[in-house]
Amino acid sequence: MVRISWKEKKKNKDVLEEIGLKHTELLKTIKTRQLAYYGHIRRHQSLQKTIMEGKINGKRQRGRKRKSWLGNMEETTTRRINECCEVALNREVWRRTIISNLWQETEQR
């Protein structure tokens, strides 16, 4: 395992090269895990599901709206969140969706 101190001020690209990963591979892994976790949460009745789907009452702060986790899911899957909710309930279809999204991203790059 490579130990790199934050004091060295290396760029992320250089660190990933030292480890032997490409930037795109790392992003693909992150997106795959996020999508798999979303499907897992959607299929089970849990506190995480309640929190993810919940709304917060009150006024929001000034400035740009924060990017939400569900917004990232819409962006990654290129589907509306209500479609994602329905598809995620069926594990096999959700897995195919994850794979197809990753193939589309690799073809675009």
Backbone as XML, in Angstrom:
<?xml version="1.0"?>
<chain id="A" units="angstrom">
  <residue number="1" name="MET">
    <atom name="N" x="0.836" y="-1.173" z="0.000"/>
    <atom name="CA" x="0.000" y="0.000" z="0.000"/>
    <atom name="C" x="0.885" y="1.242" z="0.000"/>
  </residue>
  <residue number="2" name="VAL">
    <atom name="N" x="0.553" y="2.174" z="-0.843"/>
    <atom name="CA" x="1.323" y="3.398" z="-0.971"/>
    <atom name="C" x="0.825" y="4.407" z="0.053"/>
  </residue>
  <residue number="3" name="ARG">
    <atom name="N" x="1.751" y="4.977" z="0.802"/>
    <atom name="CA" x="1.385" y="5.998" z="1.793"/>
    <atom name="C" x="1.837" y="7.342" z="1.261"/>
  </residue>
  <residue number="4" name="ILE">
    <atom name="N" x="0.890" y="8.233" z="1.094"/>
    <atom name="CA" x="1.184" y="9.561" z="0.580"/>
    <atom name="C" x="0.649" y="10.571" z="1.577"/>
  </residue>
  <residue number="5" name="SER">
    <atom name="N" x="1.519" y="11.435" z="2.021"/>
    <atom name="CA" x="1.115" y="12.457" z="2.981"/>
    <atom name="C" x="0.409" y="13.592" z="2.260"/>
  </residue>
  <residue number="6" name="TRP">
    <atom name="N" x="-0.514" y="14.232" z="2.941"/>
    <atom name="CA" x="-1.220" y="15.365" z="2.342"/>
    <atom name="C" x="-0.284" y="16.552" z="2.181"/>
  </residue>
  <residue number="7" name="LYS">
    <atom name="N" x="0.844" y="16.538" z="2.897"/>
    <atom name="CA" x="1.814" y="17.631" z="2.816"/>
    <atom name="C" x="2.595" y="17.610" z="1.503"/>
  </residue>
  <residue number="8" name="GLU">
    <atom name="N" x="2.593" y="16.468" z="0.829"/>
    <atom name="CA" x="3.339" y="16.346" z="-0.431"/>
    <atom name="C" x="2.713" y="17.154" z="-1.561"/>
  </residue>
  <residue number="9" name="LYS">
    <atom name="N" x="1.452" y="17.522" z="-1.425"/>
    <atom name="CA" x="0.725" y="18.330" z="-2.411"/>
    <atom name="C" x="0.801" y="17.729" z="-3.818"/>
  </residue>
  <residue number="10" name="LYS">
    <atom name="N" x="0.477" y="16.461" z="-3.906"/>
    <atom name="CA" x="0.429" y="15.783" z="-5.200"/>
    <atom name="C" x="-0.968" y="15.904" z="-5.777"/>
  </residue>
  <residue number="11" name="LYS">
    <atom name="N" x="-1.043" y="15.913" z="-7.084"/>
    <atom name="CA" x="-2.340" y="15.971" z="-7.755"/>
    <atom name="C" x="-2.976" y="14.587" z="-7.719"/>
  </residue>
  <residue number="12" name="ASN">
    <atom name="N" x="-4.314" y="14.573" z="-7.784"/>
    <atom name="CA" x="-5.049" y="13.306" z="-7.764"/>
    <atom name="C" x="-4.601" y="12.398" z="-8.894"/>
  </residue>
  <residue number="13" name="LYS">
    <atom name="N" x="-4.376" y="12.973" z="-10.046"/>
    <atom name="CA" x="-3.951" y="12.200" z="-11.214"/>
    <atom name="C" x="-2.647" y="11.465" z="-10.934"/>
  </residue>
  <residue number="14" name="ASP">
    <atom name="N" x="-1.690" y="12.152" z="-10.291"/>
    <atom name="CA" x="-0.396" y="11.534" z="-9.977"/>
    <atom name="C" x="-0.542" y="10.414" z="-8.952"/>
  </residue>
  <residue number="15" name="VAL">
    <atom name="N" x="-1.402" y="10.625" z="-7.963"/>
    <atom name="CA" x="-1.628" y="9.601" z="-6.936"/>
    <atom name="C" x="-2.247" y="8.359" z="-7.560"/>
  </residue>
  <residue number="16" name="LEU">
    <atom name="N" x="-3.246" y="8.554" z="-8.439"/>
    <atom name="CA" x="-3.887" y="7.411" z="-9.094"/>
    <atom name="C" x="-2.906" y="6.653" z="-9.972"/>
  </residue>
  <residue number="17" name="GLU">
    <atom name="N" x="-1.985" y="7.369" z="-10.631"/>
    <atom name="CA" x="-0.966" y="6.694" z="-11.440"/>
    <atom name="C" x="-0.041" y="5.850" z="-10.572"/>
  </residue>
  <residue number="18" name="GLU">
    <atom name="N" x="0.327" y="6.370" z="-9.401"/>
    <atom name="CA" x="1.185" y="5.608" z="-8.487"/>
    <atom name="C" x="0.501" y="4.328" z="-8.027"/>
  </residue>
  <residue number="19" name="ILE">
    <atom name="N" x="-0.790" y="4.417" z="-7.760"/>
    <atom name="CA" x="-1.544" y="3.249" z="-7.310"/>
    <atom name="C" x="-1.761" y="2.272" z="-8.451"/>
  </residue>
  <residue number="20" name="GLY">
    <atom name="N" x="-1.816" y="2.793" z="-9.667"/>
    <atom name="CA" x="-2.029" y="1.931" z="-10.829"/>
    <atom name="C" x="-3.463" y="1.942" z="-11.317"/>
  </residue>
  <residue number="21" name="LEU">
    <atom name="N" x="-4.224" y="2.979" z="-10.983"/>
    <atom name="CA" x="-5.600" y="3.109" z="-11.434"/>
    <atom name="C" x="-5.729" y="4.277" z="-12.401"/>
  </residue>
  <residue number="22" name="LYS">
    <atom name="N" x="-6.699" y="4.160" z="-13.259"/>
    <atom name="CA" x="-7.034" y="5.283" z="-14.110"/>
    <atom name="C" x="-8.177" y="6.043" z="-13.466"/>
  </residue>
  <residue number="23" name="HIS">
    <atom name="N" x="-8.264" y="7.323" z="-13.766"/>
    <atom name="CA" x="-9.310" y="8.175" z="-13.194"/>
    <atom name="C" x="-10.689" y="7.642" z="-13.565"/>
  </residue>
  <residue number="24" name="THR">
    <atom name="N" x="-10.855" y="7.186" z="-14.801"/>
    <atom name="CA" x="-12.167" y="6.702" z="-15.252"/>
    <atom name="C" x="-12.565" y="5.409" z="-14.548"/>
  </residue>
  <residue number="25" name="GLU">
    <atom name="N" x="-11.582" y="4.548" z="-14.260"/>
    <atom name="CA" x="-11.885" y="3.302" z="-13.551"/>
    <atom name="C" x="-12.406" y="3.594" z="-12.154"/>
  </residue>
  <residue number="26" name="LEU">
    <atom name="N" x="-11.816" y="4.574" z="-11.501"/>
    <atom name="CA" x="-12.231" y="4.932" z="-10.155"/>
    <atom name="C" x="-13.656" y="5.485" z="-10.167"/>
  </residue>
  <residue number="27" name="LEU">
    <atom name="N" x="-13.955" y="6.364" z="-11.110"/>
    <atom name="CA" x="-15.308" y="6.917" z="-11.209"/>
    <atom name="C" x="-16.329" y="5.831" z="-11.526"/>
  </residue>
  <residue number="28" name="LYS">
    <atom name="N" x="-15.952" y="4.898" z="-12.384"/>
    <atom name="CA" x="-16.860" y="3.805" z="-12.743"/>
    <atom name="C" x="-17.174" y="2.952" z="-11.514"/>
  </residue>
  <residue number="29" name="THR">
    <atom name="N" x="-16.162" y="2.676" z="-10.711"/>
    <atom name="CA" x="-16.355" y="1.890" z="-9.499"/>
    <atom name="C" x="-17.274" y="2.613" z="-8.522"/>
  </residue>
  <residue number="30" name="ILE">
    <atom name="N" x="-17.077" y="3.901" z="-8.360"/>
    <atom name="CA" x="-17.907" y="4.694" z="-7.445"/>
    <atom name="C" x="-19.354" y="4.685" z="-7.903"/>
  </residue>
  <residue number="31" name="LYS">
    <atom name="N" x="-19.585" y="4.936" z="-9.191"/>
    <atom name="CA" x="-20.954" y="4.976" z="-9.706"/>
    <atom name="C" x="-21.634" y="3.617" z="-9.612"/>
  </residue>
  <residue number="32" name="THR">
    <atom name="N" x="-20.889" y="2.556" z="-9.876"/>
    <atom name="CA" x="-21.452" y="1.210" z="-9.772"/>
    <atom name="C" x="-21.908" y="0.934" z="-8.344"/>
  </residue>
  <residue number="33" name="ARG">
    <atom name="N" x="-21.078" y="1.272" z="-7.387"/>
    <atom name="CA" x="-21.420" y="1.027" z="-5.990"/>
    <atom name="C" x="-22.586" y="1.896" z="-5.527"/>
  </residue>
  <residue number="34" name="GLN">
    <atom name="N" x="-22.627" y="3.147" z="-6.002"/>
    <atom name="CA" x="-23.748" y="4.010" z="-5.645"/>
    <atom name="C" x="-25.060" y="3.446" z="-6.167"/>
  </residue>
  <residue number="35" name="LEU">
    <atom name="N" x="-25.058" y="3.006" z="-7.424"/>
    <atom name="CA" x="-26.277" y="2.456" z="-8.014"/>
    <atom name="C" x="-26.697" y="1.167" z="-7.317"/>
  </residue>
  <residue number="36" name="ALA">
    <atom name="N" x="-25.731" y="0.319" z="-6.997"/>
    <atom name="CA" x="-26.051" y="-0.933" z="-6.306"/>
    <atom name="C" x="-26.624" y="-0.644" z="-4.915"/>
  </residue>
  <residue number="37" name="TYR">
    <atom name="N" x="-26.053" y="0.332" z="-4.227"/>
    <atom name="CA" x="-26.546" y="0.692" z="-2.896"/>
    <atom name="C" x="-27.955" y="1.268" z="-2.980"/>
  </residue>
  <residue number="38" name="TYR">
    <atom name="N" x="-28.209" y="2.087" z="-3.995"/>
    <atom name="CA" x="-29.542" y="2.658" z="-4.166"/>
    <atom name="C" x="-30.572" y="1.546" z="-4.360"/>
  </residue>
  <residue number="39" name="GLY">
    <atom name="N" x="-30.261" y="0.562" z="-5.190"/>
    <atom name="CA" x="-31.171" y="-0.564" z="-5.397"/>
    <atom name="C" x="-31.421" y="-1.330" z="-4.111"/>
  </residue>
  <residue number="40" name="HIS">
    <atom name="N" x="-30.366" y="-1.516" z="-3.339"/>
    <atom name="CA" x="-30.485" y="-2.227" z="-2.058"/>
    <atom name="C" x="-31.416" y="-1.470" z="-1.104"/>
  </residue>
  <residue number="41" name="ILE">
    <atom name="N" x="-31.213" y="-0.170" z="-0.994"/>
    <atom name="CA" x="-32.042" y="0.653" z="-0.104"/>
    <atom name="C" x="-33.494" y="0.650" z="-0.563"/>
  </residue>
  <residue number="42" name="ARG">
    <atom name="N" x="-33.704" y="0.736" z="-1.865"/>
    <atom name="CA" x="-35.062" y="0.797" z="-2.429"/>
    <atom name="C" x="-35.855" y="-0.472" z="-2.144"/>
  </residue>
  <residue number="43" name="ARG">
    <atom name="N" x="-35.188" y="-1.626" z="-2.138"/>
    <atom name="CA" x="-35.888" y="-2.903" z="-1.979"/>
    <atom name="C" x="-36.244" y="-3.212" z="-0.529"/>
  </residue>
  <residue number="44" name="HIS">
    <atom name="N" x="-35.601" y="-2.556" z="0.426"/>
    <atom name="CA" x="-35.812" y="-2.881" z="1.832"/>
    <atom name="C" x="-36.482" y="-1.723" z="2.568"/>
  </residue>
  <residue number="45" name="GLN">
    <atom name="N" x="-37.301" y="-2.069" z="3.518"/>
    <atom name="CA" x="-37.954" y="-1.064" z="4.352"/>
    <atom name="C" x="-37.005" y="-0.750" z="5.495"/>
  </residue>
  <residue number="46" name="SER">
    <atom name="N" x="-36.369" y="0.409" z="5.450"/>
    <atom name="CA" x="-35.383" y="0.741" z="6.469"/>
    <atom name="C" x="-35.379" y="2.240" z="6.745"/>
  </residue>
  <residue number="47" name="LEU">
    <atom name="N" x="-34.608" y="2.613" z="7.741"/>
    <atom name="CA" x="-34.470" y="4.017" z="8.101"/>
    <atom name="C" x="-33.809" y="4.807" z="6.962"/>
  </residue>
  <residue number="48" name="GLN">
    <atom name="N" x="-32.822" y="4.191" z="6.297"/>
    <atom name="CA" x="-32.151" y="4.868" z="5.177"/>
    <atom name="C" x="-33.141" y="5.207" z="4.069"/>
  </residue>
  <residue number="49" name="LYS">
    <atom name="N" x="-34.050" y="4.294" z="3.792"/>
    <atom name="CA" x="-35.046" y="4.534" z="2.748"/>
    <atom name="C" x="-35.954" y="5.692" z="3.139"/>
  </residue>
  <residue number="50" name="THR">
    <atom name="N" x="-36.377" y="5.716" z="4.393"/>
    <atom name="CA" x="-37.231" y="6.798" z="4.882"/>
    <atom name="C" x="-36.513" y="8.138" z="4.780"/>
  </residue>
  <residue number="51" name="ILE">
    <atom name="N" x="-35.252" y="8.155" z="5.149"/>
    <atom name="CA" x="-34.469" y="9.392" z="5.097"/>
    <atom name="C" x="-34.261" y="9.834" z="3.660"/>
  </residue>
  <residue number="52" name="MET">
    <atom name="N" x="-33.950" y="8.898" z="2.772"/>
    <atom name="CA" x="-33.687" y="9.238" z="1.379"/>
    <atom name="C" x="-34.919" y="9.820" z="0.698"/>
  </residue>
  <residue number="53" name="GLU">
    <atom name="N" x="-36.085" y="9.304" z="1.004"/>
    <atom name="CA" x="-37.308" y="9.742" z="0.351"/>
    <atom name="C" x="-37.980" y="10.908" z="1.067"/>
  </residue>
  <residue number="54" name="GLY">
    <atom name="N" x="-37.510" y="11.253" z="2.257"/>
    <atom name="CA" x="-38.169" y="12.265" z="3.068"/>
    <atom name="C" x="-37.941" y="13.683" z="2.582"/>
  </residue>
  <residue number="55" name="LYS">
    <atom name="N" x="-38.790" y="14.557" z="3.037"/>
    <atom name="CA" x="-38.692" y="15.995" z="2.761"/>
    <atom name="C" x="-38.421" y="16.707" z="4.077"/>
  </residue>
  <residue number="56" name="ILE">
    <atom name="N" x="-37.714" y="17.808" z="4.004"/>
    <atom name="CA" x="-37.416" y="18.599" z="5.180"/>
    <atom name="C" x="-38.295" y="19.836" z="5.139"/>
  </residue>
  <residue number="57" name="ASN">
    <atom name="N" x="-39.026" y="20.067" z="6.203"/>
    <atom name="CA" x="-39.890" y="21.233" z="6.269"/>
    <atom name="C" x="-39.073" y="22.479" z="6.609"/>
  </residue>
  <residue number="58" name="GLY">
    <atom name="N" x="-39.563" y="23.622" z="6.167"/>
    <atom name="CA" x="-38.918" y="24.886" z="6.486"/>
    <atom name="C" x="-38.345" y="25.544" z="5.243"/>
  </residue>
  <residue number="59" name="LYS">
    <atom name="N" x="-37.674" y="26.654" z="5.471"/>
    <atom name="CA" x="-37.088" y="27.404" z="4.365"/>
    <atom name="C" x="-35.693" y="26.869" z="4.067"/>
  </residue>
  <residue number="60" name="ARG">
    <atom name="N" x="-35.344" y="26.916" z="2.810"/>
    <atom name="CA" x="-33.993" y="26.507" z="2.468"/>
    <atom name="C" x="-33.083" y="27.729" z="2.516"/>
  </residue>
  <residue number="61" name="GLN">
    <atom name="N" x="-31.812" y="27.478" z="2.566"/>
    <atom name="CA" x="-30.854" y="28.571" z="2.672"/>
    <atom name="C" x="-30.702" y="29.293" z="1.341"/>
  </residue>
  <residue number="62" name="ARG">
    <atom name="N" x="-30.104" y="30.463" z="1.412"/>
    <atom name="CA" x="-29.842" y="31.237" z="0.212"/>
    <atom name="C" x="-28.754" y="30.553" z="-0.614"/>
  </residue>
  <residue number="63" name="GLY">
    <atom name="N" x="-28.721" y="30.940" z="-1.883"/>
    <atom name="CA" x="-27.654" y="30.435" z="-2.743"/>
    <atom name="C" x="-28.103" y="29.278" z="-3.607"/>
  </residue>
  <residue number="64" name="ARG">
    <atom name="N" x="-27.127" y="28.687" z="-4.240"/>
    <atom name="CA" x="-27.409" y="27.582" z="-5.151"/>
    <atom name="C" x="-27.901" y="26.371" z="-4.362"/>
  </residue>
  <residue number="65" name="LYS">
    <atom name="N" x="-28.834" y="25.661" z="-4.961"/>
    <atom name="CA" x="-29.367" y="24.458" z="-4.346"/>
    <atom name="C" x="-28.278" y="23.394" z="-4.286"/>
  </residue>
  <residue number="66" name="ARG">
    <atom name="N" x="-28.208" y="22.689" z="-3.190"/>
    <atom name="CA" x="-27.241" y="21.601" z="-3.083"/>
    <atom name="C" x="-27.656" y="20.450" z="-3.959"/>
  </residue>
  <residue number="67" name="LYS">
    <atom name="N" x="-26.674" y="19.755" z="-4.487"/>
    <atom name="CA" x="-26.953" y="18.605" z="-5.318"/>
    <atom name="C" x="-27.360" y="17.440" z="-4.416"/>
  </residue>
  <residue number="68" name="SER">
    <atom name="N" x="-28.488" y="16.839" z="-4.700"/>
    <atom name="CA" x="-28.972" y="15.764" z="-3.844"/>
    <atom name="C" x="-28.474" y="14.408" z="-4.353"/>
  </residue>
  <residue number="69" name="TRP">
    <atom name="N" x="-28.539" y="13.442" z="-3.466"/>
    <atom name="CA" x="-28.107" y="12.098" z="-3.814"/>
    <atom name="C" x="-29.014" y="11.525" z="-4.881"/>
  </residue>
  <residue number="70" name="LEU">
    <atom name="N" x="-30.315" y="11.783" z="-4.759"/>
    <atom name="CA" x="-31.266" y="11.299" z="-5.761"/>
    <atom name="C" x="-31.054" y="12.004" z="-7.095"/>
  </residue>
  <residue number="71" name="GLY">
    <atom name="N" x="-30.645" y="13.259" z="-7.050"/>
    <atom name="CA" x="-30.314" y="13.983" z="-8.280"/>
    <atom name="C" x="-29.142" y="13.337" z="-8.995"/>
  </residue>
  <residue number="72" name="ASN">
    <atom name="N" x="-28.168" y="12.871" z="-8.226"/>
    <atom name="CA" x="-27.037" y="12.148" z="-8.817"/>
    <atom name="C" x="-27.493" y="10.842" z="-9.464"/>
  </residue>
  <residue number="73" name="MET">
    <atom name="N" x="-28.455" y="10.169" z="-8.840"/>
    <atom name="CA" x="-28.969" y="8.928" z="-9.415"/>
    <atom name="C" x="-29.653" y="9.198" z="-10.755"/>
  </residue>
  <residue number="74" name="GLU">
    <atom name="N" x="-30.412" y="10.281" z="-10.824"/>
    <atom name="CA" x="-31.064" y="10.639" z="-12.088"/>
    <atom name="C" x="-30.022" y="10.929" z="-13.156"/>
  </residue>
  <residue number="75" name="GLU">
    <atom name="N" x="-28.980" y="11.651" z="-12.779"/>
    <atom name="CA" x="-27.934" y="12.016" z="-13.728"/>
    <atom name="C" x="-27.167" y="10.788" z="-14.218"/>
  </residue>
  <residue number="76" name="THR">
    <atom name="N" x="-26.867" y="9.885" z="-13.316"/>
    <atom name="CA" x="-26.105" y="8.687" z="-13.665"/>
    <atom name="C" x="-26.912" y="7.740" z="-14.544"/>
  </residue>
  <residue number="77" name="THR">
    <atom name="N" x="-28.185" y="7.548" z="-14.206"/>
    <atom name="CA" x="-29.000" y="6.580" z="-14.943"/>
    <atom name="C" x="-29.702" y="7.177" z="-16.154"/>
  </residue>
  <residue number="78" name="THR">
    <atom name="N" x="-29.702" y="8.499" z="-16.262"/>
    <atom name="CA" x="-30.420" y="9.224" z="-17.323"/>
    <atom name="C" x="-31.910" y="8.860" z="-17.348"/>
  </residue>
  <residue number="79" name="ARG">
    <atom name="N" x="-32.476" y="8.611" z="-16.177"/>
    <atom name="CA" x="-33.910" y="8.334" z="-16.010"/>
    <atom name="C" x="-34.447" y="9.219" z="-14.908"/>
  </residue>
  <residue number="80" name="ARG">
    <atom name="N" x="-35.751" y="9.436" z="-14.910"/>
    <atom name="CA" x="-36.388" y="10.168" z="-13.827"/>
    <atom name="C" x="-36.328" y="9.308" z="-12.558"/>
  </residue>
  <residue number="81" name="ILE">
    <atom name="N" x="-36.361" y="9.959" z="-11.411"/>
    <atom name="CA" x="-36.201" y="9.222" z="-10.157"/>
    <atom name="C" x="-37.360" y="8.268" z="-9.900"/>
  </residue>
  <residue number="82" name="ASN">
    <atom name="N" x="-38.570" y="8.628" z="-10.343"/>
    <atom name="CA" x="-39.686" y="7.702" z="-10.123"/>
    <atom name="C" x="-39.532" y="6.441" z="-10.973"/>
  </residue>
  <residue number="83" name="GLU">
    <atom name="N" x="-38.929" y="6.557" z="-12.154"/>
    <atom name="CA" x="-38.635" y="5.358" z="-12.959"/>
    <atom name="C" x="-37.579" y="4.503" z="-12.267"/>
  </residue>
  <residue number="84" name="CYS">
    <atom name="N" x="-36.564" y="5.160" z="-11.714"/>
    <atom name="CA" x="-35.509" y="4.432" z="-10.998"/>
    <atom name="C" x="-36.084" y="3.667" z="-9.815"/>
  </residue>
  <residue number="85" name="CYS">
    <atom name="N" x="-37.031" y="4.298" z="-9.102"/>
    <atom name="CA" x="-37.655" y="3.646" z="-7.947"/>
    <atom name="C" x="-38.349" y="2.356" z="-8.348"/>
  </residue>
  <residue number="86" name="GLU">
    <atom name="N" x="-39.082" y="2.402" z="-9.455"/>
    <atom name="CA" x="-39.807" y="1.219" z="-9.917"/>
    <atom name="C" x="-38.853" y="0.130" z="-10.395"/>
  </residue>
  <residue number="87" name="VAL">
    <atom name="N" x="-37.844" y="0.524" z="-11.152"/>
    <atom name="CA" x="-36.902" y="-0.455" z="-11.705"/>
    <atom name="C" x="-36.078" y="-1.095" z="-10.597"/>
  </residue>
  <residue number="88" name="ALA">
    <atom name="N" x="-35.693" y="-0.312" z="-9.582"/>
    <atom name="CA" x="-34.838" y="-0.823" z="-8.505"/>
    <atom name="C" x="-35.528" y="-1.900" z="-7.670"/>
  </residue>
  <residue number="89" name="LEU">
    <atom name="N" x="-36.847" y="-1.955" z="-7.692"/>
    <atom name="CA" x="-37.554" y="-2.983" z="-6.919"/>
    <atom name="C" x="-37.314" y="-4.385" z="-7.471"/>
  </residue>
  <residue number="90" name="ASN">
    <atom name="N" x="-37.012" y="-4.480" z="-8.765"/>
    <atom name="CA" x="-36.687" y="-5.759" z="-9.388"/>
    <atom name="C" x="-35.165" y="-5.845" z="-9.535"/>
  </residue>
  <residue number="91" name="ARG">
    <atom name="N" x="-34.539" y="-6.706" z="-8.755"/>
    <atom name="CA" x="-33.079" y="-6.771" z="-8.690"/>
    <atom name="C" x="-32.432" y="-7.069" z="-10.044"/>
  </residue>
  <residue number="92" name="GLU">
    <atom name="N" x="-32.970" y="-8.018" z="-10.778"/>
    <atom name="CA" x="-32.362" y="-8.409" z="-12.056"/>
    <atom name="C" x="-32.397" y="-7.270" z="-13.073"/>
  </residue>
  <residue number="93" name="VAL">
    <atom name="N" x="-33.527" y="-6.587" z="-13.159"/>
    <atom name="CA" x="-33.660" y="-5.470" z="-14.100"/>
    <atom name="C" x="-32.737" y="-4.326" z="-13.679"/>
  </residue>
  <residue number="94" name="TRP">
    <atom name="N" x="-32.628" y="-4.086" z="-12.361"/>
    <atom name="CA" x="-31.767" y="-3.024" z="-11.864"/>
    <atom name="C" x="-30.304" y="-3.313" z="-12.188"/>
  </residue>
  <residue number="95" name="ARG">
    <atom name="N" x="-29.886" y="-4.562" z="-12.050"/>
    <atom name="CA" x="-28.506" y="-4.925" z="-12.389"/>
    <atom name="C" x="-28.220" y="-4.685" z="-13.862"/>
  </residue>
  <residue number="96" name="ARG">
    <atom name="N" x="-29.179" y="-5.039" z="-14.718"/>
    <atom name="CA" x="-29.003" y="-4.780" z="-16.153"/>
    <atom name="C" x="-28.920" y="-3.285" z="-16.431"/>
  </residue>
  <residue number="97" name="THR">
    <atom name="N" x="-29.693" y="-2.494" z="-15.692"/>
    <atom name="CA" x="-29.660" y="-1.037" z="-15.849"/>
    <atom name="C" x="-28.286" y="-0.489" z="-15.479"/>
  </residue>
  <residue number="98" name="ILE">
    <atom name="N" x="-27.733" y="-0.976" z="-14.378"/>
    <atom name="CA" x="-26.407" y="-0.534" z="-13.946"/>
    <atom name="C" x="-25.373" y="-0.853" z="-15.016"/>
  </residue>
  <residue number="99" name="ILE">
    <atom name="N" x="-25.397" y="-2.077" z="-15.521"/>
    <atom name="CA" x="-24.417" y="-2.492" z="-16.527"/>
    <atom name="C" x="-24.559" y="-1.673" z="-17.803"/>
  </residue>
  <residue number="100" name="SER">
    <atom name="N" x="-25.791" y="-1.454" z="-18.241"/>
    <atom name="CA" x="-25.991" y="-0.695" z="-19.478"/>
    <atom name="C" x="-25.525" y="0.749" z="-19.330"/>
  </residue>
  <residue number="101" name="ASN">
    <atom name="N" x="-25.723" y="1.348" z="-18.166"/>
    <atom name="CA" x="-25.254" y="2.718" z="-17.946"/>
    <atom name="C" x="-23.740" y="2.804" z="-17.982"/>
  </residue>
  <residue number="102" name="LEU">
    <atom name="N" x="-23.067" y="1.815" z="-17.433"/>
    <atom name="CA" x="-21.611" y="1.837" z="-17.440"/>
    <atom name="C" x="-21.064" y="1.634" z="-18.844"/>
  </residue>
  <residue number="103" name="TRP">
    <atom name="N" x="-21.726" y="0.805" z="-19.644"/>
    <atom name="CA" x="-21.292" y="0.618" z="-21.031"/>
    <atom name="C" x="-21.452" y="1.898" z="-21.827"/>
  </residue>
  <residue number="104" name="GLN">
    <atom name="N" x="-22.556" y="2.619" z="-21.586"/>
    <atom name="CA" x="-22.776" y="3.888" z="-22.295"/>
    <atom name="C" x="-21.690" y="4.894" z="-21.949"/>
  </residue>
  <residue number="105" name="GLU">
    <atom name="N" x="-21.284" y="4.929" z="-20.693"/>
    <atom name="CA" x="-20.244" y="5.875" z="-20.278"/>
    <atom name="C" x="-18.901" y="5.527" z="-20.901"/>
  </residue>
  <residue number="106" name="THR">
    <atom name="N" x="-18.563" y="4.239" z="-20.964"/>
    <atom name="CA" x="-17.270" y="3.867" z="-21.539"/>
    <atom name="C" x="-17.241" y="4.125" z="-23.045"/>
  </residue>
  <residue number="107" name="GLU">
    <atom name="N" x="-18.381" y="3.999" z="-23.711"/>
    <atom name="CA" x="-18.429" y="4.282" z="-25.138"/>
    <atom name="C" x="-18.305" y="5.766" z="-25.422"/>
  </residue>
  <residue number="108" name="GLN">
    <atom name="N" x="-18.805" y="6.601" z="-24.518"/>
    <atom name="CA" x="-18.739" y="8.049" z="-24.708"/>
    <atom name="C" x="-17.329" y="8.573" z="-24.534"/>
  </residue>
  <residue number="109" name="ARG">
    <atom name="N" x="-16.515" y="7.916" z="-23.736"/>
    <atom name="CA" x="-15.154" y="8.414" z="-23.447"/>
    <atom name="C" x="-14.165" y="7.952" z="-24.444"/>
  </residue>
</chain>
